[in-house]
Amino acid sequence: MSNGEPTVVIMAGGKGIRMLPFTEHVPKPLLPVGNKPIIEVVIDKLINEGFKHFIITLGYKGDMIKAILGDGRDRGISISYTTEDKPLGTIGSLTLIEEIPQDPFLVINGDVLTDQNLREILNHHGRTQALVTVAITRYGEHSRFGHIQRDGEILNEIEEKPLVYYEIGAGIYVMAPEVIKIIPKDCFFDFPDLINKIEEHDRINCFEINGFWKDIGRPQDYEEVNSDMGLLKRLCCLPAGDMTTESPNDMGNISIPMAMPSLSYEEARACFDVVLSTWVNEGRKVKEFEDGICHYLSCDHAVAFFNGTVALHALLVALGIGSGDEVIVPSLTFVSTATAVLHAGATAVFADVDEKTFNLDPLDIEKRITDRTKAVIVVHYGGQAADIDALLKICNKHCLLLIEDAAEAIGAEYKGRKVGSGGGVAAMFSFTPTKNITTGEGGMVTTDDAHLANNLRLIKNHGSPEPYHHTILGYNYRMTEMQGAMGVEQLKKLPAILRQKRTIADYYQNKLGAVPGIVPPYVPDYSVHSYMIFTIKIAGEYPRSRDEVMQALCRKGIDSKIYFPPAHLQPFFRELYPHLSLPVCEKVSRSILSLPIYASLSPQDVDYIAAVLHELSQTKGPIS
């Protein structure tokens, strides 16, 4: 190649049969490791080691790889391609290279991950004057049987299923240019064939890899790599914002986000399959997601929408709530709980909350009921189940509908049953990226009322029970098939996500219990929290204000949020209700702060956050 720079040949033509079903529609080099395709992880490593010239051998679905990688000019490198019409093997595909490198060149399989500096292999090859240098590594596996040592009939020792090590080829080679000339063309030719072809075996050298090496040849290898956050960090392919934290005294550039969805190759493949099917509007995957929600919650009907706000609006319309009606809502909520009421043409009446649970205060609700009140919307704050029985008692007494805004509460439980499984007339769930499961955007209404479910399906589909026949005024609130496909995969993960987040919450409770003035979430006996968010209170004995703590956490690389500023104090609602005061809500909102919580948050992250909060509690001077 030009300028004496070594060439790298990346072998990316194999079909990856052992990786089915992952490779059914995507070539193995494009399967994601962390947030990058495998082949981009390989190329990025090589670029960091100074390589600039690449030849990629293509085969199965090679056009997709070429479309993703391009010619490399945007990265300051050059990429050219060869394409085999039939399998030629690792070595046979080298015969398709039109411009044979003039100097020894590196060959690497497109599914090999290693932290070995590959320049060292090239340098080693140059010192030995070999025709071929083969990178090798040690691989250990447990024997299926016990290993016996004996002296005749006398048993000396037995070792149960010992770990046995092998030396194996690492899928990395350096070759002299003349090697290509001895490879037969247009036939399958693999590395063992090359070894047999070279007569001068003393010109075939080995280089032992020191450090990490992984060949992604099997589904379990792929899953193992993607589940190892430390490894993903070393490979520089962590999902955005996810970093292992450093010690509390380290002031380095760390980042712990508030939330991170648990997304991986399952969701990517599900969406990819939908795109290839060409049926991308609401269809079978959305129906499968709806059925899955019904099964999970043990409810009769689930109706999907493209986000939670329109789902709540459609629910209010389906219940006949409109002009002249009043709906009681909490103020300590995201503003859409109230604005959905206005979109339906009704009036939102704000009520106060309980100081410990942050959920609607049943006693305050009764004060706000008038002859125009039609419904109460209860929000399960942050995944904390509200006291449904107390609220139902009031609603039944006054002939009101109880609607559950469970946007933040999938997986939460109230008195042994899951939130959204029959407490109120219906419940709304949201699936934005901060929620426990996500479809990007997305919403769902669950109910046991078949007539209500039918009305919801009409409303979200232009009021149309069949094509071009419209019986009521409706909207286009349908979920896309990609969202449905994501939802199906996310729902499979929900039990594990909930277990992990509850474990993290328990760990938070333990660590923060030692910090005076920090009050962790209160969880009453009737509730099982789902911890969409983890909200603490900064009590009076803490030496710093909530806003000071928030700023200090930010300086330490820790994200935090105020969930939520009171809705009734937002400028829009302030104009509508200039004199409204909700003392408990306003007091709580001045002291609450939500800390990071997500399934991949590590104990070390929590240790660091708790240490920062403890450090702040011990000092009163300026925050560094």
Secondary structure, DSSP 8 states (H G I E B T S, - for coil): -GGG--EEEEEE----GGGTTTTSSS-GGGSEETTEEHHHHHHHHHHHTT--EEEEEE-TTHHHHHHHHTTSGGGT-EEEEEE-SS--HHHHGGGG-SS--SS-EEEEETTEEE-S-HHHHHHHHHHHT-SEEEEEEEEEEE-SS-EEEEETTEEEEEESS-EEEEEEEEEEEEE-GGGGGGS-SSS---HHHHHHH-S-GGGEEEEE--S-EEE--SHHHHHHHHT-HHHHHHTT---TT------TT--S---B-S------HHHHHHHHHHHHHT--SSSHHHHHHHHHHHHHHT-SEEEEESSHHHHHHHHHHHTT--TT-EEEEESSS-THHHHHHHHTT-EEEEE-B-TTT-SB-HHHHHHT--TTEEEEEEE-GGG----HHHHHHHHHHTT-EEEEE-TT-TT-EETTEETTSSSSSEEEEE--TTSSS--SS-EEEEES-HHHHHHHHHHHBTT-SBTTB--S---B----HHHHHHHHHHHHHHHHHHHHHHHHHHHHHHHHTTSTTEE-----TTEE---SSEEEEE-TTSSS-HHHHHHHHHHTTB--B-S---GGGSHHHHHH-TT---HHHHHHHTTEEEE---TT--HHHHHHHHHHHHHHHT--S---
